[in-house]
Amino acid sequence: MAEAITVSGPISGTDKTLTLETGRFAPNSMGAVVASIGATQVLTTANAAKNVREGMDFFPLTVDVEERAYAAGKIPGSFFRREGRPTEDAILTCRLTDRPLRPSFPDGFRHETQVVTTVIGADQENPHDVLSINAASAALMISGIPFDGPLGTVRMAYSQEGEWIPHPTYEESENGTFEIVIAGRELEDGDVAVMMVEAGGSENAFYYYDDGAKKVTEEVLGDALQACKVWIKESIALQRQLVASVIATHGPIEPMSWTPVLDYTPEIFDAVEKIGAEGMAPARAWPQQSRLPARVSAMPLLTPSLLTVSPSSVVMTGNSPARPRWSRKRFAPS
């Protein structure tokens, strides 16, 4: 068995420890990390295809979560002897993991990429969904796959006494009135850029409020967005420590070679924007209720002009990269 590289760090405000380990399982994966809090453990692997499939016009990222009964020390028996279809929690964990990861890949990266999380230990106290995101980020960081990370994620539960509890247990979440999951990355100035927020009240929140529990206000949520940065930074620091340990043990991480598949350049976008803004100006002059019919009427007249825009009809400024998907501009209102 390969020698494992393990890093651990305490979770501030709790008696829990976040642990990241690599080198013990899935040695053939580009990146494989086991993350654990308490006795809850997940193995997350990250792999990408060497070449882009012909005709691929989107980023084929697949995030999968495999829940197995043996993680809780149980073996399916009686009539059902096999694992069933993914549970609702597994599907939601896939989506929760996908949301902050997908925009962190460079624009034009079209190599098929798979991030698979397998729950290998479930202590029935600590959830595994937030662990999945932190483990996925760590696995991508040591894989060589182009990834703008690391990302840190934390779940916080709002207690009836009005305190935010980081990485709560199932019981702490049920006894609280509200919980929030926040993912973010650390900026160069040390601040944290929030990338994802998932929030909702607990099942018994109404009864807790009726009994006098502290209510969640805008100020409370604002405090949560500030307080989360402590635990997000802790996760990011631990991932960077893991990367440094891998480099110290095995040498530099070799980045995979890839060629961007560009949809269009900024020059082409600016040319289309100019024609579209001028053509839609009369439609924007109508009252709000009449704008949609006006736009529908303007589109047939505008389409021939838009079709004249091509790479040969605009002036390129060097090897211009495609405009990132998440920063595409909208037509400015008149």
N, C-alpha and C positions, 0 to 999 in steps of 0.2 A: 504494500500500500504506500502511496506517495506521502511525502512529508507535508503536513498541513501547515499553513500560515494562518495564524489566528490573531485578531486584534479585538480588544474589548474596551468599553468605556461606560462609566456610570451615567444614568439618566437623571439629570438634575431634578431635585425635589421628590425623588422616589428612592426606594431601595432596590430598584431593578438595574439590570446591566444589559446593554445591547452588544452583541457579539457577532463579528463577521469572520468567516473562515473560508479559505480556498485551498485547493490542492489535494483534498481528500477524496472528493467524489467527482464524477464526470470529467476525467482528465482529457478526453478527446474534444470537449466543448471549447469554443473560443474563450468563453468566460463562464465560470461556475462559482457560485458563492452560497454558503450556508449561513443564514441569519437566524438569530435566536434571541428571544426574550423569555426568561424563565425556562420552562421546558417546551415551549412552542418553538418549533424549528421549521424553516422552509429552505428547500434547495432550489435556487434559481439559476438557469442556464441561459446564455445568450449566444446565438449563432447567426451568421449571415452568409448568403450565397456569394460565391466568388465572382459571378457574372450576372448581368442584368438580363432577365428574360425578355425575349424579343417582343416588342409591342407594349411593354409595360409603361403605362401612362399615369401611375400613382405609386405611392410608397407602400409596398406590401408588408406591413408590420403585423405580426400575429402574436398576441399575448394569450397564453393559456395557463389555467390554474387547475392542477390535478389534486383533488382531495381524495384521500384513501382512508378506509376504516382502520387500517393498521396503525395509522398515526396516533389514534386514541387508544391503541391496545386492543382493538376489536377485530374479529374476523367474521365476514358475512357467512351466515349459515342458514339452516332451515331451507325454505323454498328458494330464496334469493342467495345464490352462492357467488355472484359476481357483483362488481361495482356497477352502479347504475349510471344514468346520464348525469351531466354536471348539475349540481344543485344551484338554486337561485343565488346563494351566497358566493359560489364559485364564479358564476357569470358576472355578478356585480364586482367581484374582486378583479376580474379581468379588465373590466371597463375602468375601474378605479386606477389600476396600474397603467393602462394604456394612455389615459388622459395627460399626465405630465410628461410621459416619455415621448410621445409622438412628435410634439413640436420641438424637441431637443435634438432631433437629427437634422443634419444640414439639408438645405433645399437642393433638390436635384438628386438626392440619394434614392435610388430605385432598386437596390439589391434586396431580395427577399430576406427578411429578418424575423427570427422567432425568439421570443422570450417565454420560457416555460418555467412555471413555479410548481414544485411538488411539495405538498405538506408532508413532512416526514416525522413531525412530532406535534401533538396537540394536547396541551395540559388542561384544556377545558376552562382555563382562566384568562389567558392572554390571546387576543385575536391575532390572526396571521395576515390580514389584508394589508396593513401598513408595513409589516415586515416584508411583504412581497415587493412593494415599491422600492424600499431601501435596498433590498437584495438585488433587484433588477438593475438599479442604478450602479451598484458596486460591480455586478457582473459585466455590465457594458463598459465600465471604466477600465477593466483589466483585459478586455477582449480584443482591443485594437479596432473595433467597429467605431466609425466616426460618430461621436456622441458629445453633445455640449453639456457635460455634467461636471461634478456629481450633483444629484438631487437629494434633498432631505425631505422626509415626510413625518408628520406626527398627528396623532389623534388626541384630542383633548375633550374631556367630559366636564360639564358644568354642574357642580354639586348643588345640593339644595341649600347649602350654607353660602353659596356665592363664590366658590373657588374653582379655578381651572385645574384639572387633574391630567397630567400628560401620560400618554400610553396607558389608559385605564384598563382594568380587567372587565370582563363581561358584567360582573356584579356592580362595579363602580359605574359603568355606563347605564345599567338598568336603574340604579338608585339616583342617578342624576336627572336633570331636566332637559339637557341639551348636549349634543356632541358635534364636533366639527373636525374634519380632516383637512389639513393644509399641507401642500407640497410647494417647495421653492428651491431656488438656487442662490448661492452666495455671490454677490457682486464684488468688483475689485475694491470698492470702498468699504467693504465689510458688512454692508447692509444685505438684506435678503429680499429677493424679488419673488413675490408670491405668484405661483403658476397655476395652482388649482385650489379650489375651496369646495368641499362637500359638507353640508350641514343639515341638521334636522333635530327635531325634538324627540325625546324618548317616549316610549309607549305609555307610560304612566305620568307624563309631565303634567297633564291637566289636574290630576289628583294631588300631585305635589304642590302645584300652584294654589290649589284650593286649601291646602294645609299651611300655606304661608311661605312656601319656598321662594327664594330669590328669582326674579324674572330676568329673562335675557333681553336687554335693550340694545340699541345701536352702540351705546358707549361700551357695553360689555363685549360686544362683538369686535369693536375696535381694539379693545384691550387684548382680545384673543389673537388678533392679527399681529399684534406687537409681541405678545408673550411667546407665540409659537417660534419666533426666530431663534430663541435660545436652543430649543431642542432640534430644530432644523440644522443649525450650525454644528451641533454635537454629532449628528448623523453624517454630515458632510465631512467634518474633521476626521471621523473614524474611517470613512471611505478613502480619504486621501492617505491616511496612515496605512491602510491595506495596500493601496497602489504603491506607496513607497517601499513597503516590505516586499512586495512581489518583485519590484525592480531591483532591490538590494539582493534578493535571493536568486532570481533567474535572469537578471539583466533587463535592459530597456524593453518595453512593450512595443512590438512591431505593429504599426498601424496597417490596416488592410488597404490595398490599392483599389481605388474606385474612380469612375469618371462621371461627373455630374450629367444628368439628363435634363436639359433645360427646356422649359415650356416656351419661354419668350424672354427677351432681354428688357431692361428698363426703358431702352429707347423705343422699342415697339409698343410697350405699355403707354408711354407718354404720347406717342403718335395717335394711338387709339383713344386715349383719354381726351386729347385735344379735339378730335373729330366728334367724339360722343358728347362732350360738354357743349360744343357749339350747336350740335343738332338737337340736343335735348333742352336747350335754353328756352324755346317757346313753351314747351310742355311744363317747365318749372315755373313759368309765369302765371299759370292757371291757379285757381284756388285749390286748396288741399284735396277737396272732395272730387275735383275734376282732373287731377293730375294723371291718374291711372289710364283713363280713356285717351288722354292726350299722348301719353307715352306709347300706347298701343298703336295709335295712328301715326306717330313719328317714326317708329321702328322700320317699316317697309321703305321709307324714303332714306333712312340713315344707313341701312345695310349695305347697299352698293359702295358707299364711300368707305365703310369699314373694311370691306373685302379688298380694297386696293392697297391696304397696308401690308407690307411684306418686308423681310429682312433687307432686300435690295433697295427698298424705297426710303429707308431711314439711315441716318448717319450713325455708325457704331463708334463708341469711344473705347477702343481696345477690346480685350476679352471680358466683356461685361457679364457678370453672373445673373442668373434669373432673380427676379424680385422674390423675397421670401413670402411664402403663402400667408403667414400671419401678419404681414405688414402691407398688404395690398391696399392702395388708397381707394377711396370712393370719390365719385364726382362731388366737387365742392358745391354747396348750395349757392344759388345766385343771390 
